[in-house]
């Protein structure tokens, strides 16, 4: 079996009790936070002052849709979502496999948590970031 490939867009939990995070950039001049990392600040246009920032452990679901047709390597139906991160950026993501893909499973505005899992059932060799809803009685 091929080894799992991680991305430069996230960091796995490296210590017990620590959760995974996305790797973005924070401008050392104006404080703008972006994802994915970039060398030039899109707000103040300064180059060379962007610093790596751990972001996206949690967020609020901004919007969601159930895609009935999926690109090659993915199975439909699947959730496609936008999540507002507390650090500032709004990110596009898929929903983790623990969440059933059915109407009513997600509500815009609900709290979400970051998970790292295989990109798809057909791409188990590549890890990706996804989000899952935070339930009232604790994480899924």
Secondary structure, DSSP 4 states (H G I P E B T S, - for coil): -PPPB--TTEE---STTPPPEEEEEEETTT--EESS--SB-TTT--BS-EEEEEE-SEEEEEEEEEESS--TT--SSEEEEEEEETTS-EEEEEEPTTS--STTS--TT-EEEEEEEES-TT-TTBEEEEEEEEETTEE-
